[in-house]
Amino acid sequence: MEINIQSIHFNITEKLQAFIDKKLDKLNKSYEEIQSIEIILKVEKPTVALNKIASISVKILGNTLFVEKTCSTFEESLDLCIDSIKVQLGKIKSKQRGY
């Protein structure tokens, strides 16, 4: 699985990198057919409370899933994104079982 992380308007910390790695390991264990994941983290309007945007694009065989969330911390944004991706992957898995 290929992982690409981009941080826009800030430098990613080791703590945030470790958090992302931990979450993606869990995601990869639940769905083994993930080809690549692209994460884009950006800060917009630093004076606003809800200014941390995380977007995740997951490529699997025949599909690309995309989620974008805005929260006050990157950890919260990433949690919400990964939860949404898990739901989408679950739907795809159940469709594949039906065939």
N, C-alpha and C positions, 0 to 999 in steps of 0.2 A: 504494500500500500504506500503510495506516494503522498506526502504531506507538504503543503506549501503554506507558510504563514507570512502575511504581510501586515506591517503596522504602519499606519499613516498618521503623521503629525506627532509621533512619540516613538520612544525606543522601548521595546518589550523587555520586561524584567525577567530574571531567572525564575522567580516565584510564579509569575503568570505562565511562563513556558512550561514549567512542571505541572501546573494545573491543566493546561491544554493537553499535554502528553497523557496525563492520567485519564482524562475524560475520553480521549480518542482511543486509548487502549480498550476501555470498556465498550465503546461503540464498535470497534473492530471485532471484539469477541462475540458480540450479539449478532453481527452480520458479516460473514467472512468474505463476501464477494465484492467488497468495496475496492475500487481501482485507485481512486485518488480523492484527496480532500483538500480544498482550498479555503483558508480562513483569512478574512480581511478584518482587521481591527482598526477603527479610526475614532478620533476625537473631533467633535464638531462644537463650535461655539463654547469654549471652555468656561464661560460664565454661567451657563445653564446647568442645572442639576442633572438632567437626563441627557448626557452628551456622549456616552460611550456606545458606539455602534459596533456590533459584531455580525458578520455575515459568513455563512458556511455554505459551500457548494460541494456536494458529494456526488462523485461519478461512480455509477455502477453499470453493469452490463445493460446497455440499451436505455438507460435513464440518467438524468442529472437532476438531483434534488437541490433546492436552494431555500435558505431561510435567512432572514435578517431581523434582528431585534435591537432595540435601543433601551438602555437602562442607565442607572447611575454608576455601576461598576462593570468592568469587563467580565468578571466571574459570573455575575448575575446574567448578563447578556448571553454568555456562552452556554450557561446552564439551560436557559430557555431555548436557545437554538438547538442544542443537542437533544433536548426533550422532543422538540418538534421533528427533528430528523428521525429520531427513534420511532415516532408515530408513523411517519411516512414510510420508513423501512418496514415496519410491521405490516402495513397495508400491502406493500409490494410482495412481502414474503407470503402473506395469506393468499394473494392472487396467484402466486407461483405454485403453491400447494394445490390450488383448485384445478390446475391444468393437468 
